[in-house]
Amino acid sequence: MEAFNRPFLTGREFDYIAEAHAHGMLAGDGRFTSRCHARLEQALGCAKALLTHSCTAALEMGALLAGVGPGDEVILPSYTFSSTANAFVLRGAVPVFVDIRPDTLNLDERLVEAAITPRTRAIVPVHYAGVACEMDALRDIAQRHRLMLIEDAAQAYGAHYRGRPLGTLGALGCLSFHETKNVISGEGGALLVNDATLLRRAEILREKGTDRSAFFRGEVDKYRWVDVGSSYLPGELVAAFLLAQLEQGDEIRRRRLEIWQHYHDGLAELEARGSLRRPVVPPHCAHNAHMYYVLLPSLAARQAVIGQLRDAGVQAVFHYVPLHSSPAGQRFGRAATPMPHTDAAAERLLRLPLWIGVDRERVLRSLVDALQAISAPR
Ligand SMILES: *Cc1c(COP(=O)(O)O)cnc(C)c1O
């Protein structure tokens, strides 16, 4: 069986975990966490990186830093994971859903301005499949309307927009190191603080509302409870595992890109014949091969292909149930636009297994065979 996902190991993870234990400190913000922070800051050029226990946690910190409260509105795509909206709903805010672009399946920046109301506080673009949203346009809109731009870069570590790393283009960027992403620590994430004025409060929110970080830097003589907050930091075992992965980040991307390109080249002819549509990567976007997906002609075709692939021993999956049509999305949010492209992706998108070590030939051949089987006259 070609599984949909298998977590990749670089080989150094368990040595680093043993080292963390030998240091005699397993709680958060020890040596491995510092090394992860330094590596992320150096690789991405953000003002500050703060490890969190998930991208969900980073988004929750983003909602707190944006200061959203009951009745405030946040603009985001409907075609995304629940956490993008949930982080803001926890603060009482209303997610306002906007349709996606038909090419990249990213938030359609041309529809954002019309969705802004006097209650809008933030825009949360999601870089789907590690392909950048149109950040120049979104930054311009955010600036003119004084809205905070918070990037959901969960899928986007190692990807760029006009040469700049994703997650560093908004005031805040949220990364995920969940085992299904490219660089992993099981559960894990980071908040990238790009607007330095948010840094001090970000540290406090992450450390249970205390000024512990400032205390350890010697900036205050005792540490106290100074604000709201929670515990958003991972322990050192997770940071040790993550450091091994971050050190191999370029190699992981390179190896994933090879698989992505193999699928992409192998499906060109089927696209030309109209059997499917391949991903679109605009020339100014350098993606990270987080995902390979195809758009099939219909829901029925997708279901048939998933069945054929399963019979061939290949596990292919789909996502998302759009947030605007999900039970909680209907209860807490509202759609600001019609959703033709969101609904189409939800019905027609199919994700292929993409992990280091996957039998790419078998996956590709199985998909080609499956499409032939479903189009053959019976
Ligand atoms: C994976 C993902 C998340 C959640 O990340 P966690 O680290 O699991 O909390 C949020 N948004 C998007 C778009 C994702 O793909």
The ligand as a MOL file (V3000), in Angstrom:
LIG
                    3D

  0  0  0     0  0            999 V3000
M  V30 BEGIN CTAB
M  V30 COUNTS 15 15 0 0 0
M  V30 BEGIN ATOM
M  V30 1 C -2.0950 22.0870 8.9940 0
M  V30 2 C -2.8140 23.3950 8.9120 0
M  V30 3 C -3.1790 24.1200 10.0540 0
M  V30 4 C -3.0300 23.5690 11.4390 0
M  V30 5 O -1.7130 23.2870 11.8010 0
M  V30 6 P -1.4520 22.5540 13.2050 0
M  V30 7 O 0.0320 22.7030 13.3780 0
M  V30 8 O -1.8950 21.1410 13.0420 0
M  V30 9 O -2.2130 23.2760 14.2500 0
M  V30 10 C -3.7510 25.3630 9.8950 0
M  V30 11 N -3.9810 25.8820 8.6780 0
M  V30 12 C -3.6770 25.2100 7.5500 0
M  V30 13 C -3.9420 25.8360 6.2260 0
M  V30 14 C -3.0850 23.9340 7.6380 0
M  V30 15 O -2.8020 23.2700 6.5100 0
M  V30 END ATOM
M  V30 BEGIN BOND
M  V30 1 1 1 2
M  V30 2 1 2 3
M  V30 3 2 2 14
M  V30 4 1 3 4
M  V30 5 2 3 10
M  V30 6 1 4 5
M  V30 7 1 5 6
M  V30 8 2 6 7
M  V30 9 1 6 8
M  V30 10 1 6 9
M  V30 11 1 10 11
M  V30 12 2 11 12
M  V30 13 1 12 13
M  V30 14 1 12 14
M  V30 15 1 14 15
M  V30 END BOND
M  V30 END CTAB
M  END
